[in-house]
Amino acid sequence: MKHNATHIRTKIFSPAIRIFHWLRALSILVLVVTGFYIAWPFLVAPQSSDILVQGWVRFGHVICGFILTAVTLARFYLYFFSRSDIERRSFRDVKSLNSWIIQLKSYIWMGHLHKAGVYGPLQYVTYVAISLVAAVICITGLVLYANVYHEGLGGMLWDSAAWVTTQLGGLAQVRLWHHYLTWAFVIFVVIHVYMAVWSGIRFKHNSVDSIVSGYDYLKPDSHH
C-alpha cells in the first residue's frame, strides 16, 4: 500500500539556536523571580541565622544575568553570521505589505500563513523588539552590577557604567528602567507561549516541539 505524505519534515532550528533558546528562557524565569524578590525581600531570615537569603537571591540573579547577556550576544552573532539564513530570510516578509495582510488574516481564521523564513512579519518584528529589550536590560543590569561590585569586571565596567548612569539621569532611573523592562519580558513570555501553542493547533504543525527537536512538519505548499 502506498501513502502520500501530507506534510514534509523540515529542519528549521540548529542545535545552537535551540540551546540558546532554553538557556534564555531559564535565565529569564530566574531573573524575573529573583528580581522581584530583590525589589521586595519578603523572606527575612532570623537574626540568629547564618543563612543570607538576600545574598543567595542576588547571587542567582547575577549568575543568570551574565547567562542572559552571553546568550543575547551569541544570538545577535548567529542572526547575522549563521550559515543558516532561515531567520534572516524572514526579513523579506517584513518589507511586504501583502505578507502582513496574509499573517493578520490567518490570525482571524482566513487562510494559511505562508512565510519566507521561519517567522511571519509580526513574529519577526516582535522578536527583534524583545531582543533589543534584552540588550537594554542587560546593559542596565551591568550598570547596577558595577555600582555594587567595584573590583574585577565591575571595576572594568565602571567608566562605561558611570556614563550610562549619567545619560539615564542617575542610578535610581537606571533601576526603574531595569524594572520596567522586566515587565516587557513578563508580558512577552505569556503571549509567546500562548501564540506558540495556538499556532500549532491552528495550522496543524509542530510549532512548540520544533524548538526542542529542531524540526517542523509543513504542508508541501507551505514548504520553503
Long-range contacts (C-beta under 8 A, 24 or more apart in sequence): 6-219, 7-205, 7-217, 7-218, 7-219, 7-220, 8-217, 8-218, 8-219, 8-220, 8-223, 9-215, 9-216, 9-217, 10-215, 10-216, 10-217, 10-218, 10-223, 11-214, 11-215, 12-86, 12-118, 12-210, 12-214, 12-215, 12-216, 13-118, 13-210, 13-211, 13-214, 14-82, 14-84, 14-214, 15-214, 16-74, 16-78, 16-82, 17-75, 17-78, 17-82, 17-87, 18-211, 18-212, 18-214, 20-71, 20-74, 20-75, 20-78, 21-211, 22-211, 23-67, 23-71, 24-68, 24-71, 24-72, 24-75, 24-134, 26-64, 26-67, 27-64, 27-65, 27-67, 27-68, 27-71, 28-68, 28-185, 28-189, 30-60, 30-61, 30-64, 31-61, 31-64, 31-65, 31-68, 31-182, 31-185, 32-182, 32-185, 32-186, 34-58, 34-60, 34-61, 34-64, 35-61, 35-179, 35-182, 36-182, 39-179, 62-145, 65-138, 65-141, 65-142, 65-145, 68-134, 68-137, 68-138, 69-138, 69-141, 69-142, 72-131, 72-134, 72-135, 72-138, 75-131, 76-131, 76-135, 85-117, 86-117, 86-118, 87-117, 87-118, 87-119, 88-117, 89-116, 89-117, 89-118, 89-224, 90-115, 90-116, 90-117, 90-118, 90-119, 90-120, 90-121, 90-123, 90-124, 91-117, 91-124, 92-116, 92-117, 93-117, 93-119, 93-120, 93-121, 93-124, 94-121, 94-124, 94-125, 96-121, 106-202, 106-203, 109-202, 112-203, 112-219, 112-222, 113-203, 113-222, 114-222, 115-222, 115-224, 116-224, 117-224, 126-188, 130-184, 130-185, 130-188, 133-181, 133-184, 133-185, 133-188, 134-185, 136-177, 136-181, 137-178, 137-181, 137-182, 137-185, 139-164, 140-164, 140-168, 140-174, 140-175, 140-177, 140-178, 140-181, 141-178, 143-171, 143-174, 144-171, 144-174, 144-175, 144-178, 147-171
